Amino acid sequence: PSYGSFISTLNHKRESGSHSLSSPLLLPAVRQELPPICPDVRQKHRISIDVLPPEVKARFVSEPIIPIRTKTAKEFQDDVERATISGDWKQVHDFYLTTFDSFLELNGAFKKEANAPFNTIEDSGINIKFVNIVYDALLHTPADTQKSVLKGIINSLLREWKGPRTKDDLRAYFVLVQNPQYTSPATYVIYAHLLRQIAALAEADHHFLMHWFKKLPQKRFKQLVERLQLFITTRLFPAKPEELPPMAKCSWWIPSATKVLSLLNAANSISSPPIIPFTDLYNLTLDHIDFMEDYHTWQAHGNSNRFTFCQFPFILSTVVKKAIIQRDSEQQMISMARQTLVDKVSRRQRVDMSLLFLNIKVRRLQLVSDSLDELSRKRADLKKKLKVTFVGEAGLDMGGLTKEWFLLLIRQIFHTDYGMFTYVKESQCHWFSSWKCDNYSEFRLVGALMGLAVYNSITLDIRFPPCVYKKLLTPPIVPCDLDTPVGMATLTLDDLQQIMPVCTQVFQEELGVVKSYNLKPGGDKIPVTNLNRKEYVQLYIDFLLNKSIYRQFAAFYHGFHSVCASNALMLLRPEEVEILVCGSPNLDMGSLQRVVQYEGYSKTDPTIRYMSLEMLLFTLVLQCLLGRGFILYMSHTCFNQICLPPYKSKKELRQKLTIAISNAEGFGLE
């Protein structure tokens, strides 16, 4: 309330002048509407940072002279220590009162050299260590000192600005946004206006801030992210709504905070290695909003000035993105089935319900050839719900047959004897064979197969290196011009190391013949020297991971996108595509164990205790077969259900399990 009354007083004074404010703390010099919050989402993770925007190259605005302040970090720490012992905080209070009074004073206190330009992205010119010491001490000062800092920030934000921001203004924003006081809803009005001003800065200014954020220590960077996430969460779902203004009056809060968070995401993305895991930028609260409405709004309005979280996909968790992909796929399936029905009815033809599905019929002994023939013949039906039938078997596909079909087919296609993929033992992953042929249609069909798995929410036992998923998103939407190169991702030595950690040669073997290739025109006549070795390495990487397998991967790319073509792919990082295809690499054993249901058993029964946790992993229901005379397990793979007789010992259970698993192919009906 004290902050609110202070803001009201300032607003009243300002309204008596030549300017009037339409809302509390709104600067006359700041635009009423924020500029478009979202650059093209397709370019979000691909913005070049090597070429500065034209604004950065323009002449710098003449900056006022900064006051000279000589207080050092050591002297400030001594002042705080004396105040803690004596209880006299006046000297410390005066330091905070002066320092946070204006942007110039902030620069005077924290700038390494008061009137040096520091017009570079490499060095903010701010003494970060001193800033951290001052902020760490702030939370332990008396309440009136903490209030004086907030009042000083309000005063600075209310000041009228004319013309573009100077680099010293950016430094002030850089210092103010790190204030740890912004964890309390009582400070959120001030925090929101600070974020709004930062969000409204020019692109060139954001470029500087992004690089300065990149230089922060990991601990401070993470704290910045956490405060912004807490602000967004609290605004969406306030514990005490009365503590915040009505949402209708502050609808700009979340867009402003998300835009500033996007600068931190950009800083994290250009850091090698990243400062924090990309998953730390997820806001899990958004798992509970109507994200499909957000997605549909984004599809309808694109990158207009209407805010959606889908414009900033880094903030959405894999759970949300997977759900969007699945629901988008379901909608496409329904649309495809409806169109088929309409076509049949309009032609007065008999409607066969099987027409609503992608029906795959295969023989086990000719699994690969039958599957590829079926997929090739039924390309028009790829976006229908998948149903699999094994010829000569009575099983009905409620999901289990589809899972087995994928499992067996992937196992055979990726076998080295088949020749399409090579297995790299050192990295334990598969890579595209570089042999040349006249027909790459099989790679297209394998891509379609992987797309079908994602489209039908099936996880696959595939081990591709991470760069495959980068290439699949280059670009995330298939170009209209079929001559446009696809899959030509910008890859690094790290990508090559993940595939071929002991790669030492530039030669490739094709059908038993070793061939050599020029990495550039006349390359065989150009010696590798210290001057061109970086170029050589980059050309080598590009050849191995892009050019030497271009036709194979382009076919694979088009096959995948023929099934999974969706704007939702634009929301995904390569790592998230891998999770969609292969499932999460990190399993929460405790959670899996807790969701198992027992029918006729309890967790304490001897038979259940005989089973290891790993044996329970992919089982949702354990059913007792007591009194039915069965000696082996039965499984209903469609429903992740195991029917388990009550064995007398762990040894017997293991023996029966081994027999059951060894004879597990095929489906029948009781």
Sequence and secondary structure as in RCSB ss.txt:
>XXXX:A:sequence
PSYGSFISTLNHKRESGSHSLSSPLLLPAVRQELPPICPDVRQKHRISIDVLPPEVKARFVSEPIIPIRTKTAKE
FQDDVERATISGDWKQVHDFYLTTFDSFLELNGAFKKEANAPFNTIEDSGINIKFVNIVYDALLHTPADTQKSVL
KGIINSLLREWKGPRTKDDLRAYFVLVQNPQYTSPATYVIYAHLLRQIAALAEADHHFLMHWFKKLPQKRFKQLV
ERLQLFITTRLFPAKPEELPPMAKCSWWIPSATKVLSLLNAANSISSPPIIPFTDLYNLTLDHIDFMEDYHTWQA
HGNSNRFTFCQFPFILSTVVKKAIIQRDSEQQMISMARQTLVDKVSRRQRVDMSLLFLNIKVRRLQLVSDSLDEL
SRKRADLKKKLKVTFVGEAGLDMGGLTKEWFLLLIRQIFHTDYGMFTYVKESQCHWFSSWKCDNYSEFRLVGALM
GLAVYNSITLDIRFPPCVYKKLLTPPIVPCDLDTPVGMATLTLDDLQQIMPVCTQVFQEELGVVKSYNLKPGGDK
IPVTNLNRKEYVQLYIDFLLNKSIYRQFAAFYHGFHSVCASNALMLLRPEEVEILVCGSPNLDMGSLQRVVQYEG
YSKTDPTIRYMSLEMLLFTLVLQCLLGRGFILYMSHTCFNQICLPPYKSKKELRQKLTIAISNAEGFGLE
>XXXX:A:secstr
 HHHHHHHHHHHHHHTTT   SSTT  TTS SS   S   GGGTTT   SS  HHHHS              HHH
HHHHHHHHHHH   HHHHHHHHHHTT HHHHHHHHBSSTT    SSS   B HHHHHHHHHHHTTS HHHHHHHH
HHHHHHHHS   SS  HHHHHHHHHHTT GGGGSGGGHHHHHHHHHHHHTS HHHHHHHHHHHHTS HHHHHHHH
HHHHHHHHHHHS SSGGGS  GGG TTHHHHHHHHHHHHHHHHHTSSS SS GGGG  GGGGGS HHHHHHHHHH
HTTSSS  GGGSGGGS HHHHHHHHHHHHHHHHHHHHHHHHHHHHHTT    GGGGEEEEEE GGGHHHHHHHHH
HHTGGGTTSEEEEEETT     SSHHHHHHHHHHHHHHTSGGGSSEEEETTTTEEEE     S  HHHHHHHHHH
HHHHHTT        HHHHHHHTSSSS  SSTTS  S     HHHHHHH TT   S EEETTEEE   SSTTGGG
    TTTHHHHHHHHHHHHHTGGGHHHHHHHHHHHHHHH  GGGGG  HHHHHHHHH  SS  HHHHHHT EEES
  TTSHHHHHS HHHHTT SEEEE TTS   S EEEGGGTEEEE   SSHHHHHHHHHHHHHT       
